[in-house]
């Protein structure tokens, strides 16, 4: 029987959201502590994660208040490591496929998320960079999605899906905000054009359908607070100075 788990998380953070999804998929009881990333507790770095980032888990040790982490618990950090840790603790879950080929496919997809998608993810929105590298990265990832299955490597929701889900959720919020309010670091009007291109051009039809399936999962509904993300992103990006003109689509 696995020992107690305390998760140090933040609603705004997509990396922390990965671990919450894994725990929800494994149907695990755990203690959750929200870390204010703008005002982290003084005890967090020395007692939980020296890098002072979320997510982190305190595993084992006595049941204590999360703000008084026990030195007897093991502290583990980094989102993808934690997702696999949860999968190892709860092998009956489908987080890591049991079939070696499917497991390899899941890890290949995760690598594509890390090396192709994430580097392009915030470019247009946060830094006023052109959209086309982001569209290309999204299309590269879309090619890996099987046409005849629900999720990234099959009909089971796995670590591959967990790796991308939090970012797609936040991307969709930003796209919706862009359509309504032009939220982002780009030139006025470019947010609306980009959102329309994503949702309506047909180029990402498979991805849009894929994410509809993802959003229907109970684990997603239980772990994603869209209103909170909208509020935080509106405050963050609305204050940015518009960047020079960028292209919304090829």
Steps between C-alpha positions, in 0.01 A plus 500: 500500500662830392574750775359849541547747215510877533501692173629856483328656204367821343184530292667726247788260432456250213791288626336460840171422326667195343549343841147581614370323189715195571377480859139543386540229237646267764211592734743584778421673825758768574556830676526804274672826591467805275825691459472868415767523230528875546549466876641159583519396865848538650498135607418362153847495342700375799244243611336380176663601171835681491416622148197677654275380217174307479405224477661308783387208709576401858457124513482290815574606852232595755176678421583863566373838393634570146655826619703300754658237272659213687871429447401132502316534168676467165485814287472455124466764228466551120166434337578213261700318767205535736253373240710183460535478878122496537480239223754283683313535830173406334586254219133406464440841346545547126736796543789300352385233253596148594577408139865592421414633154223722632725617782769593247242689293387691809856599582564604139192723511615650832839576345328680212301706751822596679723564199262633234182634656610665824785708352248661262210512744535845656683675215211689338295558814766603748778632279332637188673246276348377171228238523625277220767310702228429756257378233772276351582352841133435568462335162804278564336380819165457328658258250578266790135473603343177368198572283302199624565537876386747765831592658868551423598133469171312516165488672655519848589837654871474583804700604522618139167678537588624848814662357303720256156544659583792736657699218211443259259607774685824557551551126126475446435756776748737338349444157153575634627810677676603182180475301314718750758739640821466297690385808871445430827669413422526130375789290134598535278271295749213470357307795157486343645394164706226662206364699278493193775324306540231766130429548367559148771437238471121517878464528466380861172313471651182648646687794175680575317165504774342711473771762121469512551136601759601759272765653225241547710303747412528867866547590511815287175640635622445856840665453455794262362833621435693178367809676813527712722466191300763311527744788876449539576511127288809445688681777836378373472558127267798482771713659761410239611753243399389147790370297573571132269345243515124471341253264209300634510233230680392189 
